[in-house]
Amino acid sequence: MGKLDGRVAIVTGAAQGIGNGGARVLARHGATVILVDFAESVAAAAESLRQEGLRADCRRVDVSRLEDVRAMVDEVAAKYGKIDILFNNAGVNRRVRFEDLDVETRDFIFGVNIYGVWNMARAVYPHMLRAGYGRIINTSSVTGVKVVDEGQTTYAMSKGAVLSLTKALAYEAGPHGITVNAILPGWVRTPKVEQVAADSRPEDPESALRDMAAFIPLKRLCGIEEIGDLVAFLASDDAKYITGTEMVIDGGSTLPETFDILHA
């Protein structure tokens, strides 16, 4: 018996990375998982889960488009009878110094990271209200909330907005049996992070990843399924009295006040 047996979960940004790891862990705990992404590869991601004997379906949707999101959510609810869990994870990033930032880049990031998160929550919320039950887990970030980095003004702002939505919605949703929480990942070994390492050090990407990990107290990057473990906990009855929280999962990377220059 899995702790999520009988639950129906929607996971956005599920074609790869954190969303894919989260979808796999939720499914391994017994949930029927609908993987949502704009990328065509979401179909292959769902098939990979089915090959493991897990219950998985997929939908290709641009989460920044509210009407498309509503149509998808309503169709999923009609097919599966309910929506218990939303792992609201889709997100994008572009590193651009503030003086070089244009409106198109700003709107692209806000469209997915703010409007997309709002759209998904708004679309599933009526279904959860009717059921008197729901679990919403939003992906924020340590960036902008705990730490900052160059070229991240818009991304940081968007992730701060996700955290604000989490807390405000948790307050409203609580009386209706719906919990809303946010996870704040640090460095996670995703395909995007691996690409950053390859771009910065094409002759030895693994050494770049080791250097990233060197400043983390646990001395390694987080695995995508470790994020999934936290999501599954928040989606389960083990966390039924937890709402409106921000859960940092960063291996301790935000603990130091500054980099330890003497030991770098």
C-alpha positions in Angstrom: 0.0 0.0 0.0 1.4 3.4 -1.0 0.7 6.5 1.0 -0.9 8.1 -2.1 -3.0 5.2 -3.3 -6.1 6.4 -5.0 -4.9 10.0 -5.3 -4.9 11.9 -8.6 -2.0 14.3 -9.1 -1.1 16.9 -11.7 2.5 17.8 -12.1 3.6 20.8 -14.2 7.0 21.1 -15.8 7.1 17.3 -15.8 9.0 16.6 -19.0 12.3 16.6 -17.2 14.1 17.8 -14.1 12.4 18.5 -10.8 8.9 18.0 -12.2 9.8 14.6 -13.7 11.4 13.4 -10.5 8.4 14.6 -8.5 6.0 12.8 -10.9 7.9 9.6 -10.6 8.0 9.6 -6.8 4.3 10.5 -6.5 3.5 7.6 -8.9 5.7 5.2 -6.9 3.7 6.1 -3.8 0.5 5.0 -5.6 -0.9 8.2 -7.2 -2.2 8.4 -10.7 0.0 11.2 -12.2 -0.8 13.5 -15.1 2.5 15.0 -16.4 2.0 18.5 -17.9 4.5 20.4 -20.0 4.7 22.5 -23.1 7.5 20.3 -24.4 6.6 17.5 -26.8 8.9 15.2 -24.7 6.3 15.0 -22.0 4.7 12.1 -23.8 7.9 10.1 -23.6 8.3 11.1 -20.0 4.8 9.6 -19.2 5.6 6.5 -21.2 8.8 6.0 -19.2 6.7 5.9 -16.0 4.2 3.5 -17.5 7.1 1.2 -18.5 7.9 1.0 -14.7 4.3 -0.1 -14.1 3.2 3.2 -12.8 0.0 5.0 -13.5 0.8 8.0 -15.7 -0.9 10.2 -18.3 0.2 13.4 -19.9 -1.1 16.7 -21.4 0.8 19.2 -23.5 -0.2 22.7 -22.3 1.3 26.2 -22.0 0.6 27.0 -18.4 0.7 30.8 -19.1 -2.5 30.5 -21.1 -5.4 30.4 -18.5 -8.1 29.2 -20.8 -6.0 26.3 -22.0 -5.1 25.4 -18.4 -8.8 25.5 -17.4 -9.8 23.2 -20.3 -7.0 20.8 -19.5 -7.8 20.6 -15.7 -11.5 20.2 -16.3 -10.9 17.4 -18.8 -8.5 15.6 -16.4 -11.1 16.0 -13.6 -13.8 14.6 -15.8 -11.7 11.6 -16.8 -10.3 10.7 -13.4 -13.1 11.9 -11.2 -11.1 14.3 -9.1 -7.8 16.2 -8.6 -6.2 15.7 -5.2 -2.7 17.0 -5.7 -1.1 19.8 -7.7 2.7 19.9 -7.9 2.8 23.4 -9.3 6.4 23.2 -10.6 6.7 24.7 -14.1 9.3 27.5 -14.2 11.8 29.2 -16.5 14.9 31.3 -16.1 17.1 33.5 -18.1 20.1 35.2 -16.6 20.2 38.8 -17.8 21.7 41.8 -16.0 19.1 44.3 -15.1 20.4 47.0 -17.5 20.1 44.6 -20.4 16.7 43.2 -19.5 13.9 43.7 -22.0 10.2 43.5 -21.7 9.9 40.3 -23.7 12.3 38.4 -21.3 10.5 39.8 -18.3 7.1 38.8 -19.7 8.4 35.3 -20.6 9.6 34.6 -17.1 6.5 36.1 -15.4 4.2 34.3 -17.8 5.4 30.9 -16.6 6.7 31.5 -13.1 3.9 33.8 -11.8 0.9 33.6 -14.1 1.4 29.9 -14.8 1.5 29.1 -11.1 -1.6 31.2 -10.5 -3.4 29.7 -13.5 -2.8 26.2 -12.4 -3.8 26.9 -8.8 -6.9 28.8 -9.9 -8.0 26.0 -12.2 -7.7 23.1 -9.7 -9.1 25.1 -6.8 -12.8 24.7 -7.6 -12.4 20.9 -7.9 -10.6 20.8 -4.5 -13.2 23.0 -2.9 -16.0 20.7 -4.0 -14.1 17.7 -2.7 -13.2 19.4 0.6 -9.7 18.1 0.1 -6.5 19.2 -1.7 -2.8 19.4 -1.6 -1.0 22.2 -3.6 2.8 22.2 -3.6 4.3 25.2 -5.3 8.0 25.4 -6.4 9.6 28.6 -5.3 13.4 28.8 -4.9 16.1 29.9 -2.5 17.0 32.5 -5.1 15.3 35.7 -4.3 13.9 34.5 -1.0 17.1 33.4 0.8 19.9 34.4 -1.6 20.5 36.4 -4.7 22.7 36.2 -7.7 23.7 38.4 -10.7 21.3 38.4 -13.6 18.5 37.0 -11.5 16.3 40.0 -10.7 13.2 38.9 -12.7 13.5 35.2 -11.7 14.0 36.2 -8.1 11.0 38.5 -8.2 8.9 35.7 -9.7 9.9 33.1 -7.1 9.1 35.6 -4.3 5.7 36.0 -5.8 5.2 32.3 -5.7 5.9 32.3 -2.0 3.5 35.1 -1.3 0.7 33.3 -3.2 1.4 30.2 -1.2 0.9 31.9 2.1 -2.1 33.9 1.1 -3.9 30.9 -0.5 -3.0 28.7 2.4 -4.9 31.1 4.7 -8.0 31.1 2.5 -7.9 27.4 1.6 -7.3 26.0 5.1 -11.0 25.9 6.2 -11.8 23.8 3.2 -9.4 21.0 3.8 -6.8 22.2 1.3 -3.2 22.7 2.3 -0.8 24.9 0.3 3.0 24.8 0.8 6.1 25.9 -1.1 9.4 24.1 -1.6 12.5 26.1 -2.1 15.2 24.1 -3.8 18.8 25.1 -4.0 21.2 23.5 -6.5 19.6 20.4 -8.0 21.2 18.1 -10.6 18.8 18.7 -13.4 19.5 18.5 -17.2 19.6 22.4 -17.2 22.2 22.5 -14.4 24.2 19.8 -16.2 24.0 22.0 -19.4 25.3 25.0 -17.4 28.3 22.9 -16.3 28.9 21.7 -19.8 28.8 25.2 -21.2 31.1 26.6 -18.6 33.6 23.7 -18.7 33.1 21.6 -21.9 36.3 19.7 -21.4 35.2 18.4 -18.0 31.6 19.2 -17.0 31.8 16.9 -13.9 34.5 19.0 -12.4 32.2 22.0 -12.8 29.5 20.1 -10.9 32.0 19.2 -8.2 32.9 22.8 -7.8 29.2 23.8 -7.5 28.9 21.2 -4.7 32.0 22.3 -2.9 30.2 25.3 -1.3 27.3 23.1 -0.1 27.7 21.8 3.4 26.5 18.3 2.3 29.1 18.5 -0.5 26.7 17.3 -3.3 23.9 18.5 -5.5 20.4 17.5 -4.7 18.8 14.7 -6.8 15.5 15.3 -8.6 13.9 12.4 -6.7 15.0 13.8 -3.4 12.8 16.8 -4.3 10.1 14.3 -5.1 10.4 12.8 -1.7 9.6 16.1 -0.1 6.7 16.7 -2.5 5.3 13.3 -1.7 5.5 14.0 2.0 3.6 17.3 1.6 1.0 15.6 -0.6 0.4 12.8 2.0 -1.6 12.6 5.2 1.8 12.7 7.0 1.7 16.4 6.4 -2.0 17.1 6.9 -1.3 19.7 9.6 1.3 21.6 7.6 0.2 24.5 5.5 1.5 27.9 4.4 5.1 26.8 5.0 8.3 27.3 2.9 10.5 24.2 3.0 14.1 24.8 2.0 15.8 21.8 0.4 19.3 23.0 -0.4 21.8 20.8 1.5 22.6 23.7 3.7 23.8 26.0 0.9 22.1 29.1 2.3 23.5 28.6 5.8 26.8 30.5 5.4 26.7 34.2 5.9 29.3 34.6 3.2 31.5 32.2 1.2 34.4 31.0 3.4 37.2 32.7 1.4 39.9 31.2 3.7 38.9 27.7 2.8 37.8 28.3 -0.8 
